[in-house]
Amino acid sequence: MRGDCGSNSKRFKSPAPLKARGAINAVFGLPPEQLRRGIVTASGGNHGLAVAYAGWATEAPATIFLPRSVAAEKVAKLDEWGAHVVMAGNVWDDSNQAALQHAEAEGLAYIHPFADPEVIAGQGTIAIEILDEAPDLDTLLVAIGGGGLISGVAIAAKSLKSAIRIVGVEPVGAPTLHDSLAAGRVVELASLDTAAVTLAHYFLAVTGQRRARRYAPSSAVLEPTA
């Protein structure tokens, strides 16, 4: 690929800064009584850090469900932010099922990493910042796990610059968007085989797939490197 390439890197002191935008937007909008009861999510790591940070900032008890494949250093960071960590299942989908059951049983607010409209809206601020700093950009490459990040970025970017191209990037062993775009519907993968566990999902949210088809019809599948 020719031309200049820039990165919206982790320049902030808060955890998982790109994902923090969505979680903060969702959590800060909850009523006080819901914050007192607590918040819960399932994550491959980064969204969990963002929710833990939002919980710390609002003094809301945060419970984060993680697959067992999550790196120990991310678990340690969650502990630092005061979150209660529950290891459940081998992939995010397993953890998500456990988190949903826990949220329903305990009456907690569940902060979905990629299907919550408030989370998606918060992620859109990334595109606003990028285009403010680099208005001549013609293409944005966006990592894809469940589809929330690319949904927010694509909607915001296209509203500011309709001609901009949005390309979703996925690991070889978890091509959820790639396969869904090819099939014209949400496809559930038969298996996941990637070291990029934060991007490993069996399927996209239906809303994420629809937004991707509308705003980001291109995808690239890459082999992660160490």
Protein Blocks (a to p, Z undefined) as FASTA:
>chain_A
ZZjddddddfbfbehkllmmmmmmmmmmpcfklmmnopcdddfhlmmmmmmmmmmmnopa
cdddddfkbcfklmmmmmmnopacddedjbfklmmmmmmmmmmmnopacddfklcfklmm
mmmmmmmmmmmmmmmbcbdcdddfkommmmmmmmmmmmmommbccdddddfklcfklmmm
mnopacddfbdcdfblmlgcfbdcfklmmmmmmmmmcccdddddZZ
